[in-house]
Amino acid sequence: MARILITGGAGFIGSHLARGALARDHEAVVLDDLSTGRRENLADIADRIALIEGSILDPAAIDRALDGVDAVFHEAALPSVPVSIEQPLRTHHANLTGTLELLEGCRRAGVKRLVYAASSSAYGDHDVESTTEELLPIPKSPYAVQKLGGEHYCRVYHELHGVETVGLRYFNVFGPRQDPRSQYSAVIPAFITRMMKGVAPTIYGDGRQSRDFTYISNVVDANFAALAAPAAACGRVYNAACGRSIDLIELVALINRALGTELKPAHAPARAGDILRSQADIAAATAALGYRPAVSVEDGLARTVRWFVEHPADP
């Protein structure tokens, strides 16, 4: 049994990781400033975790959270391309300075391993069938630059200070408890909640931009695979995805099928910083980490739609 710190653990992915830790008989500590995370995401496990309200920009909060910790899942971030374009300095502090502060805390505390939530946005646009970790990153937004910078800091702290780090480049994670309220919300919860009300979803652009949508349980599995990987895997970054891409027109059709609706999307001008195509090659993660996605996009969408239908009052 390990004591695991989850930064941003009151958020969407972090709260699933906290449950994943408990399900695997680990202790879970959550550090979250609740700026985007919600206590409600942890309500059913609140008596089984330690929740520390604080920021990864506060060294004192980091030291308190890392006390007795064996490993860290670093999920705390402001994960929005549009927000990073509008507020690059704010997102820089949260996404890059915060990561550096956490790595310094891990060095001070002698934490064995940190698994870093990297982002597929670091790749940018490449004219390839699927993206491998060997591709040259060409970030198209401040957010992508910040997440890529965090990867480099993790690698350097592994090489200089012996902090074992593994990065996972997430590809469009979705699932229950994902917040649809913000104008910068991820596309799937935004589409589902609108379509549940009979409102047509809005697609920015022609809808042929495609994504490797990855159900949340696959990402949880990838994190625990990275936690258990041999030391040879440390300092490296791996894709965490399904290895399959669908476009937004097809996504709307799949949600229609799950809801039993026939809504047609509305279209708006394309947004700056958007990537046209994103699909992962997961061979390296399979070979080095033993990672294999267990839930398909279709099954994950059905589970996600079912959760939103069963929790209509939950934003």
QUIZIVEN-V82400 format. One record per run of one state. SS is the DSSP state (A for helix, B for strand, O for the rest). FROM is the first residue (numbers start at 1). TO is the last residue. Records with the same first field share a line. If there is no record, write none. Layout:
SS: FROM-TO, FROM-TO
//
This chain:
O: 1-2, 8-11, 24-26, 33-38, 49-49, 54-58, 66-70, 75-80, 87-87, 110-112, 124-130, 132-141, 162-163, 171-172, 175-186, 197-201, 205-209, 212-213, 229-230, 234-235, 241-245, 260-265, 269-276, 278-279, 281-282, 290-296, 311-315
B: 3-7, 27-32, 50-53, 71-74, 113-119, 131-131, 164-170, 173-174, 202-204, 210-211, 214-215, 236-240, 246-247, 266-268, 277-277, 280-280
A: 12-23, 39-48, 59-65, 81-86, 88-109, 120-123, 142-161, 187-196, 216-228, 231-233, 248-259, 283-289, 297-310
//
